[in-house]
Amino acid sequence: MASVVLVTGVSRYLGGRLAGRLAADPAIDRVIGVDTVAPPRADLDLLGRTEFVRADIRNPLISRVISQAGVDTVVHASVTATPHGAGGRTPMKEMNVIGTMQLLAACQKSDTVERLVVKSTTAVYGTSSRDPAIFTEDMSAKSLPGSGYAKDAVEVEGYVRGFIRRRPDIGVTLLRFANFIGPFIDTPLTRYFQLPLLPTALGFDPRLQLLHESDAIEVLRLAATSARPGTFNVSGDGALLLSQAIRRAGRISLPVPSPAVSFVGRTVRRSGLVDFSPEQMQFLNFGRVVCNARLKKGFGYIPAYTTSEAFDSFLTGRPVEPVVSPRLVAAGESMISRLLRLHPEPLSTARVVRHG
């Protein structure tokens, strides 16, 4: 059982909620939350007895924080997918990659660290037309991500594998999370589904696999409080077609030709409505589905929400007003039903009037 836990990215949604859950556990002596900015005022009560330390993991001084506190468990939850939230693509890459390098170096030098948990992403599998139907943890990307968050995650995982070779005595859990969704979490995908018109790639209908925010927090908690080493895909069961998700949300799709998808993505990103990176727009072309069998059997966790249920929780848990009113849809269905009753003869058997 962990006694002193350090959580990076504590001022963000997942890191803050995780720290709060750990702080509520009387078996844990101390919870130290690290971030470059202070947690929002609204989250202070959720953090409980978490001790906040304003520190930049890109700075080697993070080693001093770990050694002085006698940290035995490190949860690296600060890898981010949103350039805008990080202050731009360059600061984002520095925080994701350089920050991870410095944190791993601090853990490597530590005499007290026994467990390391790293938040990664299923985006490491890439997104292309040559992808398999389902990715397992032993598979690699058919086309390696060339930029953005996905490329950062690939580099982060490379450094983690190097760390495992150098410190085999430390138990390392690498969690590849599917896209988060839920009633409270704010991500590029949740913002996408709140747009009145949803840009889609003409001729493509990708499969989406989602993970409910509460399942994500619980998996991180379990990894931090018990020995569950290994690499695990973390996702809800099943998948949704993008077209199905759009209909459920009552939104209107705006199909655009594939060559224009990048332009539309840049336009939406500059508007500030959705912080969509190029690889996330690529995801909306081809989608991605992973196998979570190892999570269930090896890690010992069955997600409480399927992909479909997680999406429904997102829709019911926040004000996502449909553009197409359910009342209007019901009225249309009623009108069509009345027309069919009045004219039951199918079109295929309708009388053909010949001229001449």
Summary of the structure (lengths in Angstrom):
residues: 356
radius of gyration: 23.3
end to end distance: 89.7
largest distance: 97.6
contacts: 1165
relative contact order: 0.12
helix: 45%
strand: 17%
